[in-house]
Amino acid sequence: MAFMHHRNTSLDFLKLILSAFVVALHADFLIDYSPILNHFTVQGLFRVAVPTFFIISGYHFINVTNIDQLYIWCKRIFLLYIIWLLIYAPFWFSTISHDFNGLKRMFFLFITGYHHLWYLPAMIGSGCLAFYFRGNVFLGSLASAILFIVGVVIQYVGNYKLVLSHSIFFDLDVNFLHRNFALFGFPFFYFGYLISYYGIPFRLKKSTVYLLLCLALTAYFFEVFINYFGASVGGFDNYLMLFFLCPILFVFFCQVEINVGFGKAVSLLAAGVYFVHPYAIWFFGKIAEGRETVFSIYAFVFSMFLSIFIVKINNKVRCIL
């Protein structure tokens, strides 16, 4: 039986924390102090952010019950995507050549998303898949688990160079091959939908959630540890243990009671930070080399400052957050 849910203020504050994680990740937090601490944060702790964002979105997707509501939901996200893609045009338009290859590159960028904006088209695809499986949660659960495993395998094979790229015609160590709506977004999005569908936060005891969270954190950071001392190269998105940690982390915050009257404002502020932070990073980028940790803090504070103005604009036009 599906559970209809209203606003949970603790989730609004979780969004703000996760947005801070994204800023710090992109600013390469702690790299100027310790490579191992940088790895355990940038390639570890902060990687819970985007999967948990997908879970939050999937959790609220339970309210989309018919094709008309799905159309309105998709249209809103698509409009949001187009607006922010245009806002970031100064970053990506100069990389587009004025020929057929440039046209192909622009189409590819539009489909996969620029930088952090990949989350929006991935969420549309995830929502459409979740809607398709809404009548058969067993099949949806099976599909999401299989797709996630495929993404994890591609990530590991690509990062550890287990298959030579020329033997399969392309390099597996490319983000969009494993970090896309089908192999990354949908599995977490559907997990959020299932948590809502079965009312998991209302069924599990807090003591059980605490225990599961401790076990999931231990298992996750063990995987992060392996990747630090292993043969891995480059960034890492598709950790296997994220599929266990992020849902438990989400349920933990669902059970946290925060009684304030400005949860919506916090949620909008978090969204603003997420969308605008590359401009903050660019603004401080020239002074960042060798001072990445302080730079991360500056970038987050400046993103918060910019987000306040974005929220004010959104209160007028209602289409940028």
Kinemage of the C-alpha trace (Angstrom):
@kinemage 1
@onewidth
@group {chain A} dominant
@subgroup {mainchain}
@vectorlist {calphas} color= white
{ca met a 1} P 0.000 0.000 0.000
{ca ala a 2} L 1.333 3.433 -0.980
{ca phe a 3} L 1.828 6.119 1.678
{ca met a 4} L 1.172 9.749 0.752
{ca his a 5} L 3.665 12.062 2.438
{ca his a 6} L 3.827 15.728 3.333
{ca arg a 7} L 6.878 17.921 3.918
{ca asn a 8} L 9.496 16.582 6.284
{ca thr a 9} L 11.649 19.463 7.537
{ca ser a 10} L 14.560 17.188 8.413
{ca leu a 11} L 14.822 16.289 4.719
{ca asp a 12} L 15.076 19.989 3.859
{ca phe a 13} L 18.112 20.305 6.111
{ca leu a 14} L 19.509 17.079 4.661
{ca lys a 15} L 19.316 18.673 1.205
{ca leu a 16} L 21.374 21.627 2.429
{ca ile a 17} L 24.016 19.302 3.895
{ca leu a 18} L 24.158 17.344 0.649
{ca ser a 19} L 24.498 20.552 -1.372
{ca ala a 20} L 27.470 21.515 0.809
{ca phe a 21} L 28.957 18.088 0.050
{ca val a 22} L 28.621 18.717 -3.692
{ca val a 23} L 30.369 22.088 -3.432
{ca ala a 24} L 33.225 20.617 -1.381
{ca leu a 25} L 33.528 17.689 -3.785
{ca his a 26} L 33.879 19.943 -6.820
{ca ala a 27} L 36.299 22.216 -4.940
{ca asp a 28} L 38.566 19.230 -4.108
{ca phe a 29} L 38.256 19.615 -0.333
{ca leu a 30} L 41.348 18.752 1.798
{ca ile a 31} L 43.624 17.947 -1.167
{ca asp a 32} L 46.019 20.634 0.097
{ca tyr a 33} L 46.311 18.935 3.497
{ca ser a 34} L 46.117 15.200 3.003
{ca pro a 35} L 45.584 12.982 -0.060
{ca ile a 36} L 44.018 10.229 2.050
{ca leu a 37} L 41.610 12.608 3.825
{ca asn a 38} L 40.772 14.087 0.453
{ca his a 39} L 40.013 10.598 -0.843
{ca phe a 40} L 37.812 9.666 2.111
{ca thr a 41} L 35.806 12.876 1.688
{ca val a 42} L 35.802 13.748 -2.023
{ca gln a 43} L 35.814 10.124 -3.200
{ca gly a 44} L 33.987 8.856 -0.116
{ca leu a 45} L 31.703 10.800 2.195
{ca phe a 46} L 30.632 13.424 -0.336
{ca arg a 47} L 29.634 10.766 -2.885
{ca val a 48} L 26.467 10.060 -0.905
{ca ala a 49} L 25.047 13.430 -2.029
{ca val a 50} L 23.635 12.800 -5.512
{ca pro a 51} L 22.295 9.265 -4.837
{ca thr a 52} L 20.483 10.616 -1.778
{ca phe a 53} L 19.072 13.482 -3.854
{ca phe a 54} L 17.627 10.843 -6.199
{ca ile a 55} L 16.177 8.936 -3.240
{ca ile a 56} L 14.513 12.101 -1.906
{ca ser a 57} L 12.988 12.797 -5.327
{ca gly a 58} L 11.787 9.204 -5.659
{ca tyr a 59} L 10.295 9.327 -2.159
{ca his a 60} L 8.075 12.266 -3.130
{ca phe a 61} L 7.308 10.760 -6.559
{ca ile a 62} L 4.691 8.585 -4.832
{ca asn a 63} L 2.349 11.566 -5.282
{ca val a 64} L 2.559 11.216 -9.095
{ca thr a 65} L -0.264 8.751 -9.753
{ca asn a 66} L -1.394 9.350 -13.356
{ca ile a 67} L -0.033 10.316 -16.771
{ca asp a 68} L -1.210 13.923 -16.487
{ca gln a 69} L 0.676 14.404 -13.233
{ca leu a 70} L 3.746 12.750 -14.789
{ca tyr a 71} L 3.572 15.185 -17.718
{ca ile a 72} L 3.385 18.187 -15.365
{ca trp a 73} L 6.252 16.779 -13.263
{ca cys a 74} L 8.470 16.190 -16.310
{ca lys a 75} L 7.621 19.555 -17.855
{ca arg a 76} L 8.614 21.397 -14.683
{ca ile a 77} L 11.998 19.646 -14.483
{ca phe a 78} L 12.618 20.072 -18.226
{ca leu a 79} L 11.935 23.825 -17.988
{ca leu a 80} L 14.272 24.028 -14.995
{ca tyr a 81} L 16.938 22.203 -17.004
{ca ile a 82} L 16.639 24.492 -20.038
{ca ile a 83} L 16.846 27.629 -17.899
{ca trp a 84} L 19.986 26.495 -16.068
{ca leu a 85} L 21.557 25.158 -19.258
{ca leu a 86} L 21.181 28.657 -20.705
{ca ile a 87} L 22.539 30.237 -17.511
{ca tyr a 88} L 25.675 28.105 -17.926
{ca ala a 89} L 25.955 28.761 -21.670
{ca pro a 90} L 29.072 30.953 -21.133
{ca phe a 91} L 30.813 27.839 -19.784
{ca trp a 92} L 29.933 25.353 -22.512
{ca phe a 93} L 29.012 27.293 -25.660
{ca ser a 94} L 32.604 28.307 -26.415
{ca thr a 95} L 33.552 24.609 -26.586
{ca ile a 96} L 31.071 23.987 -29.429
{ca ser a 97} L 32.589 24.201 -32.903
{ca his a 98} L 30.563 25.712 -35.762
{ca asp a 99} L 30.288 22.539 -37.843
{ca phe a 100} L 28.516 19.186 -37.861
{ca asn a 101} L 30.743 17.835 -35.085
{ca gly a 102} L 29.800 20.853 -32.988
{ca leu a 103} L 26.128 20.122 -33.612
{ca lys a 104} L 26.632 16.518 -32.481
{ca arg a 105} L 28.498 17.690 -29.399
{ca met a 106} L 25.705 20.116 -28.519
{ca phe a 107} L 23.101 17.362 -28.902
{ca phe a 108} L 25.147 15.030 -26.713
{ca leu a 109} L 25.581 17.756 -24.086
{ca phe a 110} L 21.847 18.456 -24.160
{ca ile a 111} L 21.013 14.774 -23.605
{ca thr a 112} L 23.617 14.043 -20.927
{ca gly a 113} L 23.668 17.447 -19.235
{ca tyr a 114} L 26.426 19.962 -18.592
{ca his a 115} L 28.534 19.311 -15.465
{ca his a 116} L 26.225 19.068 -12.418
{ca leu a 117} L 23.108 19.650 -14.548
{ca trp a 118} L 23.227 16.005 -15.689
{ca tyr a 119} L 21.083 15.344 -12.613
{ca leu a 120} L 18.002 16.964 -14.196
{ca pro a 121} L 17.643 14.932 -17.437
{ca ala a 122} L 18.631 11.861 -15.398
{ca met a 123} L 15.781 12.582 -12.998
{ca ile a 124} L 13.287 12.862 -15.870
{ca gly a 125} L 14.403 9.480 -17.194
{ca ser a 126} L 14.331 7.989 -13.692
{ca gly a 127} L 10.822 9.298 -13.060
{ca cys a 128} L 9.518 7.905 -16.336
{ca leu a 129} L 10.992 4.479 -15.562
{ca ala a 130} L 9.586 4.561 -12.025
{ca phe a 131} L 6.153 5.465 -13.401
{ca tyr a 132} L 6.357 2.552 -15.853
{ca phe a 133} L 7.062 0.110 -12.995
{ca arg a 134} L 4.551 1.617 -10.559
{ca gly a 135} L 2.135 -1.290 -11.097
{ca asn a 136} L 4.736 -3.986 -10.450
{ca val a 137} L 7.109 -3.092 -7.629
{ca phe a 138} L 8.757 -6.523 -7.721
{ca leu a 139} L 9.748 -6.129 -11.367
{ca gly a 140} L 10.773 -2.531 -10.744
{ca ser a 141} L 12.901 -3.551 -7.770
{ca leu a 142} L 14.567 -6.308 -9.780
{ca ala a 143} L 15.227 -3.996 -12.716
{ca ser a 144} L 16.707 -1.271 -10.502
{ca ala a 145} L 19.015 -3.745 -8.728
{ca ile a 146} L 20.239 -5.273 -11.992
{ca leu a 147} L 20.804 -1.877 -13.603
{ca phe a 148} L 22.715 -0.659 -10.561
{ca ile a 149} L 24.974 -3.734 -10.573
{ca val a 150} L 25.694 -3.188 -14.268
{ca gly a 151} L 26.705 0.408 -13.495
{ca val a 152} L 28.982 -0.718 -10.668
{ca val a 153} L 30.659 -3.289 -12.917
{ca ile a 154} L 31.246 -0.717 -15.671
{ca gln a 155} L 32.679 1.736 -13.122
{ca tyr a 156} L 35.088 -0.814 -11.647
{ca val a 157} L 36.134 -2.271 -14.993
{ca gly a 158} L 36.739 1.222 -16.364
{ca asn a 159} L 38.558 2.655 -13.337
{ca tyr a 160} L 40.742 -0.382 -12.797
{ca lys a 161} L 41.425 -0.686 -16.551
{ca leu a 162} L 40.418 -4.355 -16.479
{ca val a 163} L 39.527 -4.209 -20.171
{ca leu a 164} L 41.641 -2.375 -22.714
{ca ser a 165} L 39.587 0.347 -24.376
{ca his a 166} L 40.686 -0.584 -27.916
{ca ser a 167} L 39.335 -4.108 -27.383
{ca ile a 168} L 35.774 -2.835 -26.903
{ca phe a 169} L 35.921 0.197 -29.235
{ca phe a 170} L 35.559 2.796 -26.476
{ca asp a 171} L 36.876 3.717 -23.038
{ca leu a 172} L 34.747 2.476 -20.123
{ca asp a 173} L 36.242 5.116 -17.822
{ca val a 174} L 33.760 7.758 -18.997
{ca asn a 175} L 31.178 9.163 -16.605
{ca phe a 176} L 28.084 8.969 -18.779
{ca leu a 177} L 28.552 5.224 -19.364
{ca his a 178} L 27.888 4.387 -15.716
{ca arg a 179} L 26.588 7.645 -14.225
{ca asn a 180} L 23.368 8.030 -16.173
{ca phe a 181} L 19.641 7.851 -15.538
{ca ala a 182} L 19.346 4.095 -16.130
{ca leu a 183} L 22.384 2.748 -14.260
{ca phe a 184} L 22.650 5.359 -11.503
{ca gly a 185} L 19.661 7.670 -11.238
{ca phe a 186} L 16.794 5.189 -11.571
{ca pro a 187} L 18.062 2.616 -9.016
{ca phe a 188} L 18.269 5.237 -6.270
{ca phe a 189} L 15.141 7.068 -7.412
{ca tyr a 190} L 13.151 3.825 -7.338
{ca phe a 191} L 14.597 2.932 -3.948
{ca gly a 192} L 13.182 6.220 -2.660
{ca tyr a 193} L 9.850 5.365 -4.263
{ca leu a 194} L 9.843 1.967 -2.531
{ca ile a 195} L 10.698 3.526 0.835
{ca ser a 196} L 7.666 5.744 0.407
{ca tyr a 197} L 5.469 2.963 -0.990
{ca tyr a 198} L 6.071 0.683 1.987
{ca gly a 199} L 6.311 3.466 4.570
{ca ile a 200} L 9.715 2.215 5.750
{ca pro a 201} L 10.475 5.195 8.051
{ca phe a 202} L 7.257 4.456 9.944
{ca arg a 203} L 7.872 0.713 10.188
{ca leu a 204} L 11.504 0.526 11.313
{ca lys a 205} L 12.487 1.208 14.909
{ca lys a 206} L 15.030 3.960 15.423
{ca ser a 207} L 17.391 1.536 17.150
{ca thr a 208} L 17.266 -0.719 14.084
{ca val a 209} L 18.008 2.211 11.781
{ca tyr a 210} L 20.980 3.276 13.954
{ca leu a 211} L 22.422 -0.239 13.777
{ca leu a 212} L 21.897 -0.506 10.027
{ca leu a 213} L 23.429 2.926 9.500
{ca cys a 214} L 26.560 1.971 11.469
{ca leu a 215} L 26.920 -1.261 9.483
{ca ala a 216} L 26.348 0.516 6.161
{ca leu a 217} L 28.884 3.242 6.989
{ca thr a 218} L 31.464 0.626 7.966
{ca ala a 219} L 30.929 -1.378 4.780
{ca tyr a 220} L 30.948 1.747 2.606
{ca phe a 221} L 34.159 3.206 3.980
{ca phe a 222} L 35.809 -0.194 3.716
{ca glu a 223} L 35.013 -0.091 -0.016
{ca val a 224} L 36.359 3.475 -0.180
{ca phe a 225} L 39.494 2.275 1.634
{ca ile a 226} L 39.982 -0.536 -0.892
{ca asn a 227} L 39.726 1.939 -3.740
{ca tyr a 228} L 42.356 4.193 -2.175
{ca phe a 229} L 44.949 1.446 -1.845
{ca gly a 230} L 43.846 -0.494 -4.904
{ca ala a 231} L 44.544 0.101 -8.561
{ca ser a 232} L 41.733 2.591 -9.029
{ca val a 233} L 42.321 5.776 -10.985
{ca gly a 234} L 40.121 8.837 -11.393
{ca gly a 235} L 36.870 9.712 -9.656
{ca phe a 236} L 34.350 7.190 -8.363
{ca asp a 237} L 30.550 7.437 -8.435
{ca asn a 238} L 29.144 3.909 -8.519
{ca tyr a 239} L 30.229 2.415 -5.220
{ca leu a 240} L 28.400 -0.837 -4.513
{ca met a 241} L 27.766 0.061 -0.868
{ca leu a 242} L 26.035 3.320 -1.772
{ca phe a 243} L 22.996 1.197 -2.591
{ca phe a 244} L 22.838 0.208 1.082
{ca leu a 245} L 24.136 3.342 2.781
{ca cys a 246} L 22.095 6.056 1.075
{ca pro a 247} L 18.634 4.538 1.703
{ca ile a 248} L 19.479 3.948 5.381
{ca leu a 249} L 20.872 7.483 5.684
{ca phe a 250} L 17.655 8.799 4.151
{ca val a 251} L 15.449 6.787 6.544
{ca phe a 252} L 17.582 8.005 9.461
{ca phe a 253} L 16.867 11.627 8.559
{ca cys a 254} L 13.188 10.858 7.997
{ca gln a 255} L 13.025 9.824 11.642
{ca val a 256} L 14.792 12.965 12.905
{ca glu a 257} L 12.277 15.453 14.272
{ca ile a 258} L 12.948 19.093 13.416
{ca asn a 259} L 10.106 21.461 14.150
{ca val a 260} L 10.683 24.764 12.395
{ca gly a 261} L 8.460 26.798 10.139
{ca phe a 262} L 10.947 27.547 7.369
{ca gly a 263} L 11.682 24.109 5.923
{ca lys a 264} L 10.582 25.155 2.434
{ca ala a 265} L 13.000 28.091 2.502
{ca val a 266} L 15.858 25.776 3.500
{ca ser a 267} L 14.956 23.405 0.655
{ca leu a 268} L 14.980 26.244 -1.885
{ca leu a 269} L 18.267 27.538 -0.477
{ca ala a 270} L 19.793 24.065 -0.880
{ca ala a 271} L 18.585 23.839 -4.481
{ca gly a 272} L 20.036 27.270 -5.204
{ca val a 273} L 23.413 26.248 -3.762
{ca tyr a 274} L 23.451 23.117 -5.901
{ca phe a 275} L 22.618 24.905 -9.130
{ca val a 276} L 24.766 28.015 -8.703
{ca his a 277} L 27.908 26.637 -7.025
{ca pro a 278} L 30.012 26.239 -10.224
{ca tyr a 279} L 29.830 30.025 -10.633
{ca ala a 280} L 31.093 30.427 -7.045
{ca ile a 281} L 33.917 27.966 -7.725
{ca trp a 282} L 34.801 29.805 -10.938
{ca phe a 283} L 34.802 33.148 -9.094
{ca phe a 284} L 37.327 31.931 -6.514
{ca gly a 285} L 39.172 29.598 -8.878
{ca lys a 286} L 42.119 31.908 -9.590
{ca ile a 287} L 43.140 31.950 -5.926
{ca ala a 288} L 42.334 28.308 -5.213
{ca glu a 289} L 45.566 26.525 -6.116
{ca gly a 290} L 47.177 25.160 -2.985
{ca arg a 291} L 44.327 26.429 -0.777
{ca glu a 292} L 41.511 24.080 -1.760
{ca thr a 293} L 40.134 23.552 1.749
{ca val a 294} L 39.642 27.246 2.474
{ca phe a 295} L 38.487 27.663 -1.104
{ca ser a 296} L 35.767 25.044 -0.506
{ca ile a 297} L 34.444 27.028 2.443
{ca tyr a 298} L 34.535 30.310 0.500
{ca ala a 299} L 32.744 28.679 -2.427
{ca phe a 300} L 29.976 27.297 -0.214
{ca val a 301} L 29.443 30.593 1.628
{ca phe a 302} L 29.369 32.518 -1.665
{ca ser a 303} L 26.978 29.924 -3.111
{ca met a 304} L 24.680 30.482 -0.122
{ca phe a 305} L 24.863 34.228 -0.724
{ca leu a 306} L 24.009 33.830 -4.418
{ca ser a 307} L 21.281 31.336 -3.559
{ca ile a 308} L 19.485 33.885 -1.387
{ca phe a 309} L 19.095 36.136 -4.419
{ca ile a 310} L 18.064 33.195 -6.606
{ca val a 311} L 15.349 32.269 -4.098
{ca lys a 312} L 14.077 35.856 -4.164
{ca ile a 313} L 13.948 35.740 -7.972
{ca asn a 314} L 12.228 32.359 -7.864
{ca asn a 315} L 9.567 33.796 -5.580
{ca lys a 316} L 8.690 36.108 -8.475
{ca val a 317} L 8.995 33.797 -11.494
{ca arg a 318} L 8.584 30.309 -9.904
{ca cys a 319} L 10.666 28.503 -12.519
{ca ile a 320} L 14.370 28.517 -11.570
{ca leu a 321} L 14.250 26.275 -8.461
